Structure formats: structure tokens, C-alpha cells
């Protein structure tokens, strides 16, 4: 029984298990009751079909029950309400299987009967006569509501006077419209209608059922069966018995009833699982998040400062001897100042040092705190002084933006879960970015690790030019003092001029040649810091958010199976 239904039940069970931490218990309780009812029904007999006859006071449902049973099994009378307890008639040789179903329905043993011999065979049918659904006794109404939730199919008996009763349509037929395939609507007492009035009442009844949203089984389409009969005269009873016999012989009523239960549960859960549109993080959102983190750690400023630092080291490596000597002296003084300042700092940043406009100061790291950029008149500076605290507002805005993008369109519980995952990842993210920036800056201290060979060549040429300059100056001094031949002043002037002019010219040429490598060095430093910040953000925020989105996709797929989509 229910081979096609089992995958849907399994999917609904997995769905509720995956959603326990995301949805409140009240939302999932209805689905849990459906699963419990399905498990219980499947454990019991699959060879029986439980059909209840329900109706209002005086509709003649007990009379119809007795006609189908072949004897007076349910009390009929003028006193209202007449039926106060459910009555059962069982067409079955499998008494234990039927007993299990009747016990589930709480039908008293004294109210369980067998059909009269000679009654047309409806093997497998368990027919119930329920109390009046509009009974003045509230206990009777509660009993009807409980049993309607447990039976496999229902025969609603109406009469010409109360077939349009608002209680019947608004409380039962309209809410149970999804159970059309296991619903019969029988217009009883047609013998009281003159001429073609019965057809007119049936047509009007069909109209009302259609307004209730109850699909009608016409032209071979699945839906509710509408019949007209008279239990008193037997008119139309044969058609009902034949239709009921075919219905029971199919052995599919229980599965169709449970499938409708699953449909109802899935529809009630729809708002918790079906997104308003496409969900997930786009590449643009990821790129924007990475860019904001790069801004927070000052990746652009770091790259520019590294470029300036490369140029400074090139200037020291290729400049004249006088330039290198003066630069080294200034470098030692700067290092001494940094050592003194660093002794008063702890952690990832100094008090009073902060980024402005979400960056690292005016193109660098603030006055005196930049990655000692620029040529600075030849003063040596390192590529980093100490770590700076990441710009907290930029980090917070980045997390809010990516969480909002990821949660956009999600059902409320899952959107909240995504935001919470992003919020948990944001805790400590700024500190982690501080460490990333500090590690990158530390790796840039001292400039490029590998010095280009042409620096050595340039330094050698600078040394040669310096020697020429010294020789020329000494020769000129000798000429002036009379130590050297006075007529050789031109020969003495030439090396002095070459040495004096050649050194600055060579320095300028090396500076021009260094721009390209310095730019690439700065870009690489920027790329490394961007990548490190992106990896940090990915591990702390994007991956937890992606895990929540993956979990949502899993439950959405399970929901699609459970809903029969």
C-alpha cells in the first residue's frame, strides 16, 4: 500500500529532522502528526478500506448505513440526536486486521457488526455510521472531528433542505477540499422531490461544491463523487453500492487519504521552505565582500607603500656613495625611533592610530604611521612599522551587506539562520584581519628579499665614477698647489667632471628603470594582503553562510519531494 507515497513520507520525515533547529515546534507539529498517522495506518491492515458516513441531523445517514449493511444495525428514530456512538459494519474474513483499525477508531465492541448474509459483497470495507456533525451534544461533534481525521474516505449525506448548510460547507467541505478523491457527496431523500427537481438540486449542489474548491470526478477526472438516491425507496442505492465496491476493490483509498494529508502538511509549511526567488551568494556579492575587507586592511595603501619602499631600496642600492652613506645613517636613526615607540604598544594596534574614511589615512597609514613611503629625500624607511587595527565600521558593513545578500528572498527562518551565521563569523573578524595585516607588513620589512643584479652593476659603476671624481679632484688640487704639472689641468678636470656628473645621471637612470619592478612589487604586496584578507573573511563568514544556504537547499529539495512537486 502506498508505494508512491512512501518517498514523500520519507522526505517529510527528513525535512522535519533537518528543520528542528530552524523552525519552532508548533510549525512542525502538524507534519509530525501526519507522519505518526501514516506510520500507524501502514502498520495496520492494508486490505481494508475504512469509509465513514457523515451528515447532519435528520439527513438519513443511519438509514443509508442500514440499507448498505442489509439490516438495521444503526438506530433510526425521530429523537435527536439518534446516533451518539459510531457504529461499524465489517465486510471481511480478516477479523484481526479489521479489529486493529476499529480499535484505532475507538469503536465500541458492541457497536461492531457484520453484514447480513446475501448482502452484495463489499469485501474489505469497514463502514462507519458517525454521530451527527451538527449535534447539540459537543461530545458528538468532537467525536466526528476526530474520526474524520482517521478514516480513509467519507460519504457525506445531505438532504434537499440542508444541502447548502453553511456549517457543512464552511467547517467541513471547504477545509477538506484537498481530499476530493476520497470524498462522496450523496443527496438523500430525492423521493421527496417532484419531477426534475432532483436534477436541479444536484446541479446546485455541484455548484456549491465547486465554490468550496472540491474537485468533482467528471469525465474520468479524479475528484469527489456526487450521487442522488433515496435510502427509503432504494432509488440510486445500487449505483452507490457499485461505486463503493469498485472504490474498495482498488485498495488505494488509504494511500490517497494519506497523500492528501501530506499535501496539506506541505502547504502549511510552504512559507517556511519556498523562497521568493533565486537564493545564494552571487560572484558579485563575494567580490564586493572581498573588496570591503581589502579596504578595511588598507591593501591599496600597503601596495603603494611597498612600491615606494622598493624605490627607496633601489635608490640606496644604485645611488652614489655619498647617498648610500647618508641614507644608512638616517635609517639607523629611524629604526631607533621605531624601537622606542614600539616598546609602548601592545597587540595589533596603537592607541590613537586609526584609519580614516575606511582606509589607512591619506593614501598611506597616517602621518608618521605610514609604510614609510616616498623618497623622503633619501631617508630610509621600512615597508611597515607595526600592525594597525582594521577599520571596524568597514568590516561590520561588509558582513551586513553579504549577510543581507545571502538572506535575500529566503523564508524568514532560514534568512535569520544565515544572518546569525554571518554574525557569529563576524565576531573576532576584525582582530583576525589585524593579524593578517600585521603578518603581511612584517613580511615586507626590509624591502625586497632578492636584490636585482643590475643594482650590483649600478653600484660598481657608481664606485668607479666616485673614484674618477676623487682622482680628478686630487689632480686639480695638485695643479692648483703646484704639485702637478700646471699644463695638465684639462686632463685633471675631465675625470672630475665625469665623476661628478655621471653619478647623478646614473642615479636618475636607475630610478627610471626601477619604476616598473617597483610597481609590480607593490601590486604583489597588495595582492597578497587582499588574498589573505579574503581567505580570512571566507573562512569566518562566507563558509558558514554557504553552509546554511546548502542546508536550506537540502531541505528545499526534501520539501519538493514531500510536496509532490
C-alpha positions in Angstrom: 0.0 0.0 0.0 1.3 3.5 -0.9 4.5 2.6 -2.8 4.4 6.1 -4.4 3.6 7.7 -1.1 6.5 6.3 0.9 9.2 8.5 -0.7 7.1 11.6 0.1 6.7 10.4 3.7 10.4 9.7 4.0 11.2 13.2 2.6 8.8 14.8 5.0 10.4 12.9 7.9 13.9 14.1 6.8 12.6 17.6 6.3 11.3 17.8 9.9 14.5 16.4 11.2 16.7 18.9 9.3 14.4 21.8 10.4 14.3 21.2 14.2 16.9 23.8 14.9 15.4 26.3 12.4 11.6 26.1 12.9 9.6 26.2 16.0 8.0 23.0 17.3 4.5 24.3 16.6 5.2 24.7 12.9 6.4 21.1 12.6 3.8 19.5 14.9 1.2 19.1 12.1 3.8 17.4 9.9 4.7 15.2 12.8 1.1 14.2 13.4 0.7 13.3 9.7 3.8 11.1 9.9 2.6 9.4 13.0 -0.9 8.8 11.5 0.7 7.4 8.3 3.0 5.0 10.3 0.1 3.8 12.3 -2.1 3.3 9.3 0.6 1.4 7.4 1.2 -0.9 10.3 -2.4 -1.9 10.3 -4.3 -3.8 7.6 -3.7 -2.7 4.0 -6.6 -5.0 2.9 -9.3 -2.9 4.4 -10.8 0.5 3.5 -12.4 2.5 6.3 -15.4 4.6 5.0 -17.4 6.8 7.3 -20.9 8.0 6.6 -21.3 11.6 8.0 -24.1 14.0 7.9 -26.3 16.4 9.7 -29.2 15.6 11.9 -32.1 14.1 10.0 -30.2 13.7 6.8 -30.8 9.9 6.7 -27.3 8.7 7.0 -28.2 6.0 9.5 -30.9 4.8 7.2 -28.4 4.6 4.3 -25.9 2.7 6.6 -28.6 0.1 7.4 -29.5 -0.3 3.7 -25.9 -1.0 2.8 -25.5 -3.3 5.7 -28.7 -5.2 4.8 -30.2 -4.9 8.3 -31.0 -2.4 11.0 -27.5 -2.0 12.6 -27.7 1.7 13.4 -30.7 3.1 15.3 -33.1 5.3 13.4 -35.6 7.4 15.1 -37.3 10.8 15.5 -35.4 11.6 18.7 -32.3 13.9 18.0 -29.5 13.1 18.2 -30.2 9.4 17.5 -26.6 8.3 16.8 -24.4 9.1 19.8 -21.7 6.5 19.2 -20.1 5.3 16.0 -21.4 2.1 14.5 -19.3 -0.2 12.3 -20.2 -2.9 9.8 -17.3 -5.0 8.5 -17.1 -7.0 5.3 -14.0 -9.0 6.0 -12.7 -12.5 6.7 -9.6 -11.0 8.3 -11.1 -10.2 11.7 -7.7 -9.3 13.4 -6.8 -6.8 10.7 -10.2 -5.2 11.0 -10.1 -5.2 14.8 -6.9 -3.2 14.7 -8.4 -0.5 12.6 -11.6 -0.4 14.8 -9.5 -0.2 17.9 -7.7 2.8 16.4 -11.0 4.4 15.8 -12.3 3.6 19.3 -15.5 1.9 18.0 -17.1 0.1 21.0 -17.1 -3.7 20.6 -20.9 -3.8 21.0 -21.2 -1.4 18.0 -19.2 -3.7 15.6 -21.4 -5.7 13.3 -21.2 -7.9 10.2 -23.4 -7.5 7.1 -26.5 -9.7 6.7 -25.9 -12.9 4.6 -26.8 -12.3 1.0 -25.7 -8.7 1.1 -23.7 -7.8 -2.1 -20.0 -8.5 -1.4 -18.0 -5.4 -0.4 -15.1 -7.4 0.9 -12.5 -5.3 2.7 -15.0 -2.5 3.6 -15.3 -1.2 7.1 -18.3 1.1 7.0 -18.9 3.5 9.9 -22.0 5.5 10.9 -20.8 8.6 12.7 -22.7 10.9 15.1 -24.3 14.0 13.6 -21.8 16.7 12.9 -24.3 19.4 13.9 -25.3 17.6 17.1 -26.3 19.7 20.1 -24.0 17.5 22.1 -20.5 18.9 21.8 -19.0 15.5 22.6 -20.6 14.1 19.4 -19.1 16.9 17.3 -15.7 16.3 18.8 -16.0 12.6 18.1 -16.9 13.3 14.4 -13.9 15.6 14.0 -11.5 13.0 15.5 -12.8 10.2 13.4 -12.8 12.2 10.1 -9.1 12.6 10.6 -8.6 8.9 10.8 -10.8 7.3 8.2 -9.8 6.6 4.6 -12.9 8.1 2.9 -16.1 9.9 3.8 -19.6 9.7 2.4 -21.3 13.0 3.1 -25.1 12.6 3.3 -27.2 15.7 2.6 -30.9 16.2 2.2 -32.8 18.6 -0.1 -33.5 21.0 2.8 -29.9 21.4 4.3 -27.6 20.6 1.4 -26.5 24.2 1.4 -26.0 24.4 5.2 -23.2 26.9 5.9 -21.8 24.7 8.8 -21.3 21.8 6.4 -19.6 23.8 3.7 -17.5 26.2 5.8 -16.5 23.8 8.6 -16.0 20.6 6.6 -16.3 20.5 2.8 -14.3 23.7 2.2 -11.3 22.8 4.5 -11.4 19.2 3.2 -11.3 20.2 -0.4 -7.9 18.6 -0.8 -9.5 15.2 -0.1 -11.8 15.2 -3.1 -10.6 11.8 -4.3 -11.7 10.1 -1.1 -15.0 12.0 -0.8 -18.6 11.0 -1.8 -21.4 13.5 -1.6 -24.8 11.8 -1.6 -28.1 13.7 -1.9 -30.6 11.6 0.0 -34.4 11.7 0.2 -34.7 12.5 -3.6 -38.0 10.7 -3.4 -39.4 13.8 -1.7 -38.6 16.0 -4.7 -41.2 16.3 -7.5 -40.4 15.9 -11.2 -37.0 17.1 -12.3 -36.4 19.0 -9.1 -33.9 16.3 -8.0 -31.7 17.2 -11.0 -31.9 20.8 -10.2 -30.9 20.3 -6.6 -28.0 18.1 -7.7 -26.8 20.8 -10.1 -27.0 23.4 -7.4 -25.1 21.0 -5.0 -22.4 20.6 -7.6 -22.2 24.4 -7.9 -21.7 24.8 -4.2 -19.1 22.1 -4.1 -17.2 23.8 -6.9 -17.3 27.0 -5.0 -15.9 25.1 -2.0 -12.9 24.2 -4.2 -13.8 20.5 -4.1 -12.8 18.9 -7.5 -15.6 16.8 -8.9 -14.9 13.5 -10.6 -16.3 14.0 -14.1 -15.3 12.7 -17.5 -12.7 10.3 -16.0 -11.0 13.0 -13.9 -10.2 12.3 -10.3 -12.4 14.0 -7.8 -15.4 13.7 -5.5 -18.3 11.5 -6.5 -21.8 13.1 -6.4 -24.8 10.8 -6.4 -28.6 11.2 -5.8 -30.6 8.4 -4.0 -33.3 7.6 -1.6 -32.4 5.3 1.3 -36.1 4.9 2.0 -37.1 3.6 -1.5 -33.8 2.2 -2.6 -33.6 4.5 -5.6 -29.9 5.1 -6.6 -28.6 2.8 -3.8 -27.4 0.2 -6.2 -25.3 2.8 -8.0 -23.7 3.8 -4.7 -23.1 0.2 -3.8 -21.4 -0.5 -7.2 -19.3 2.7 -7.0 -18.3 1.8 -3.4 -17.4 -1.7 -4.4 -15.0 -0.5 -7.1 -13.6 2.0 -4.8 -12.9 -0.6 -2.1 -11.5 -3.2 -4.6 -8.8 -0.7 -5.7 -7.2 -0.8 -2.2 -5.9 2.7 -2.7 -8.1 4.8 -0.5 -5.8 4.8 2.5 -2.8 5.9 0.4 -4.8 8.6 -1.3 -6.1 9.9 2.0 -2.6 10.0 3.5 -1.3 11.7 0.3 -3.9 14.4 0.8 -2.7 14.7 4.5 0.9 15.1 3.2 -0.3 17.7 0.7 -2.0 19.7 3.5 1.1 19.5 5.7 3.3 20.6 2.8 1.1 23.5 2.0 1.1 24.7 5.6 4.9 24.5 5.6 5.3 26.2 2.2 6.1 29.7 3.6 8.9 28.2 5.7 10.6 26.5 2.7 9.8 28.1 -0.6 12.0 31.2 -1.4 10.7 34.3 -3.1 13.3 33.9 -5.9 16.8 32.7 -6.6 18.8 32.4 -3.4 22.5 32.2 -2.8 25.6 34.4 -3.0 26.4 35.8 -6.4 30.0 36.2 -7.5 29.4 40.0 -7.4 28.4 39.8 -3.7 31.5 37.7 -2.9 33.8 40.1 -4.8 32.2 43.1 -3.1 32.8 41.4 0.3 36.4 40.8 -0.5 36.9 44.3 -1.7 35.5 45.7 1.5 37.8 43.6 3.6 40.7 44.7 1.4 39.7 48.3 2.1 39.5 47.6 5.8 43.1 46.3 6.0 44.4 49.1 3.7 45.5 46.8 0.8 45.9 49.6 -1.7 47.9 51.8 0.7 50.1 48.8 1.6 50.8 48.2 -2.1 51.7 51.8 -2.7 53.9 52.0 0.3 55.6 48.8 -0.7 56.2 50.3 -4.2 57.8 53.4 -2.6 59.9 51.2 -0.3 61.2 49.3 -3.3 62.1 52.6 -5.0 63.9 53.7 -1.8 65.9 50.5 -1.6 66.7 50.9 -5.3 67.9 54.4 -4.6 70.1 53.2 -1.8 71.4 50.3 -3.9 72.1 52.3 -7.0 72.8 55.8 -5.7 76.2 57.4 -5.2 78.4 56.5 -2.3 77.5 59.8 -0.5 73.8 59.0 -0.9 74.1 55.5 0.5 76.2 56.6 3.4 73.8 59.4 4.4 70.8 57.1 3.8 72.1 54.4 6.1 72.8 56.9 8.9 69.2 58.3 8.7 67.9 54.7 8.5 69.5 53.8 11.8 68.0 56.9 13.5 64.5 56.0 12.2 64.9 52.4 13.4 65.9 53.7 16.9 62.7 55.9 17.0 60.5 53.0 15.9 62.0 50.6 18.5 61.3 53.2 21.2 57.7 53.8 20.0 57.1 50.1 19.6 58.0 49.3 23.3 54.9 51.2 24.4 52.5 49.3 22.2 50.7 46.0 22.7 48.6 43.8 20.5 47.6 44.7 17.0 47.5 48.5 17.1 48.5 51.6 19.0 46.1 53.8 20.8 45.1 56.9 18.8 46.1 55.3 15.5 43.1 54.6 13.3 42.1 54.6 9.7 40.0 57.4 8.2 37.3 57.0 5.6 37.6 53.2 5.9 41.2 53.2 4.6 44.6 53.8 6.2 44.9 57.5 6.2 45.6 59.9 3.3 46.9 57.3 0.8 49.1 55.7 3.4 48.9 55.0 7.1 48.6 58.4 8.6 51.3 60.9 9.5 54.3 59.1 10.8 52.5 55.7 10.7 52.6 55.1 7.0 54.5 52.3 5.3 57.4 54.7 5.1 56.7 55.8 1.6 58.1 58.3 -0.8 61.6 59.0 -1.4 61.6 61.2 1.7 64.7 63.0 0.5 66.6 59.7 0.6 65.6 58.9 4.2 65.4 55.1 4.7 62.1 53.7 5.9 60.8 50.2 6.2 57.7 48.8 4.4 55.9 48.5 7.8 56.1 49.9 11.3 53.6 47.9 13.3 50.1 46.5 12.8 47.2 48.8 12.7 43.6 47.9 13.8 41.3 47.1 10.9 38.6 49.6 10.2 35.7 48.2 12.3 32.9 50.1 10.6 34.0 48.8 7.2 34.2 45.2 8.5 30.8 45.4 10.1 29.3 46.9 6.9 30.9 44.2 4.8 29.4 41.5 7.0 25.9 43.1 7.0 26.0 43.5 3.2 27.0 39.9 2.4 24.5 38.6 5.0 21.7 40.7 3.5 22.6 39.5 0.0 22.7 35.8 1.1 19.4 36.1 3.0 17.5 37.9 0.3 14.5 36.0 -0.8 14.9 33.3 1.8 12.0 32.3 4.0 12.2 34.0 7.3 13.6 31.2 9.5 16.4 30.5 7.0 17.1 34.2 6.4 17.5 34.5 10.2 19.8 31.5 10.3 22.0 33.0 7.6 22.3 36.3 9.4 23.1 34.6 12.6 25.8 32.5 10.9 27.3 35.7 9.4 27.1 37.4 12.8 28.9 34.6 14.6 31.7 34.7 11.9 32.0 38.5 12.3 32.9 38.1 16.0 36.7 38.3 16.0 36.9 39.0 12.3 38.4 42.5 12.8 41.1 41.1 15.1 41.9 38.3 12.6 42.3 40.9 9.9 44.6 42.8 12.2 46.8 39.8 12.4 46.7 39.2 8.7 47.7 42.8 8.1 50.5 42.6 10.7 51.8 39.4 9.2 51.9 40.9 5.7 53.5 44.0 6.9 56.1 42.0 8.8 57.0 40.1 5.6 57.6 43.4 3.8 60.0 44.8 6.4 63.5 45.3 4.9 62.3 45.7 1.4 62.6 43.1 -1.4 64.3 39.8 -0.3 66.1 39.3 -3.6 68.1 42.3 -4.9 68.2 42.6 -8.7 71.7 42.0 -10.2 71.6 45.3 -12.0 71.7 47.0 -8.7 75.2 45.5 -8.2 76.3 46.6 -11.6 75.0 50.1 -10.9 76.7 50.2 -7.5 80.0 49.1 -9.2 79.6 51.9 -11.8 78.9 54.4 -9.0 82.1 53.3 -7.3 84.1 53.7 -10.5 82.6 57.2 -11.0 83.4 58.1 -7.4 87.0 57.0 -7.9 87.2 59.2 -11.1 85.7 62.1 -9.2 88.2 61.7 -6.3 91.2 61.3 -8.7 90.1 64.3 -10.7 89.6 66.5 -7.6 93.0 65.5 -6.2 94.7 66.1 -9.6 93.1 69.6 -9.7 94.3 70.3 -6.2 97.8 69.2 -7.3 97.6 71.6 -10.2 96.4 74.4 -8.0 99.1 73.9 -5.4 101.8 73.3 -8.0 102.5 69.8 -7.1 101.3 68.6 -10.5 102.1 70.0 -13.9 100.1 73.2 -14.4 99.5 72.5 -18.1 97.6 69.2 -17.2 94.6 70.9 -15.6 92.4 69.9 -18.5 93.3 66.3 -18.1 92.6 66.6 -14.4 89.2 68.3 -14.9 87.9 65.6 -17.3 87.7 62.7 -14.7 86.4 65.2 -12.0 83.5 66.2 -14.3 82.8 62.7 -15.4 82.7 61.5 -11.8 80.6 64.5 -10.6 78.0 64.4 -13.4 78.0 60.7 -14.2 76.9 59.8 -10.6 73.6 61.7 -10.6 72.9 60.8 -14.2 73.3 57.1 -13.4 71.2 57.5 -10.3 68.4 59.1 -12.4 68.6 56.3 -15.0 68.4 53.7 -12.2 65.3 55.5 -10.8 63.6 55.3 -14.2 64.5 51.7 -14.6 63.2 50.8 -11.1 59.7 52.1 -11.6 58.4 49.0 -13.4 59.8 46.5 -10.9 58.7 48.7 -8.0 55.1 48.9 -9.4 55.0 45.1 -9.7 56.4 44.6 -6.2 53.7 46.9 -4.8 51.0 45.2 -6.8 52.2 41.8 -5.5 52.2 43.2 -1.9 48.6 44.5 -2.4 47.5 41.1 -4.0 49.0 39.2 -1.1 47.2 41.3 1.5 43.9 41.2 -0.4 44.2 37.4 -0.7 45.0 37.0 2.9 42.1 39.2 4.0 39.7 37.4 1.6 40.8 34.0 2.9 40.1 35.2 6.4 36.7 36.5 5.5 35.9 33.3 3.6 36.8 31.1 6.5 34.9 33.1 9.1 31.9 34.4 7.3 31.4 33.1 3.7 31.8 29.4 4.5 29.4 29.4 7.5 26.9 31.3 5.4 27.4 28.9 2.5 26.8 26.0 4.9 23.4 27.5 5.9 22.5 28.0 2.3 23.5 24.4 1.5 21.3 23.2 4.3 18.4 25.3 3.0 18.9 23.8 -0.4 18.8 20.3 1.1 15.6 20.9 3.0 14.1 22.6 -0.1 14.8 19.5 -2.2 13.3 17.4 0.5 10.3 19.7 0.6 9.9 19.4 -3.2 9.7 15.6 -2.8 7.4 15.8 0.1 5.0 18.2 -1.6 5.0 16.0 -4.7 6.4 18.8 -6.9 
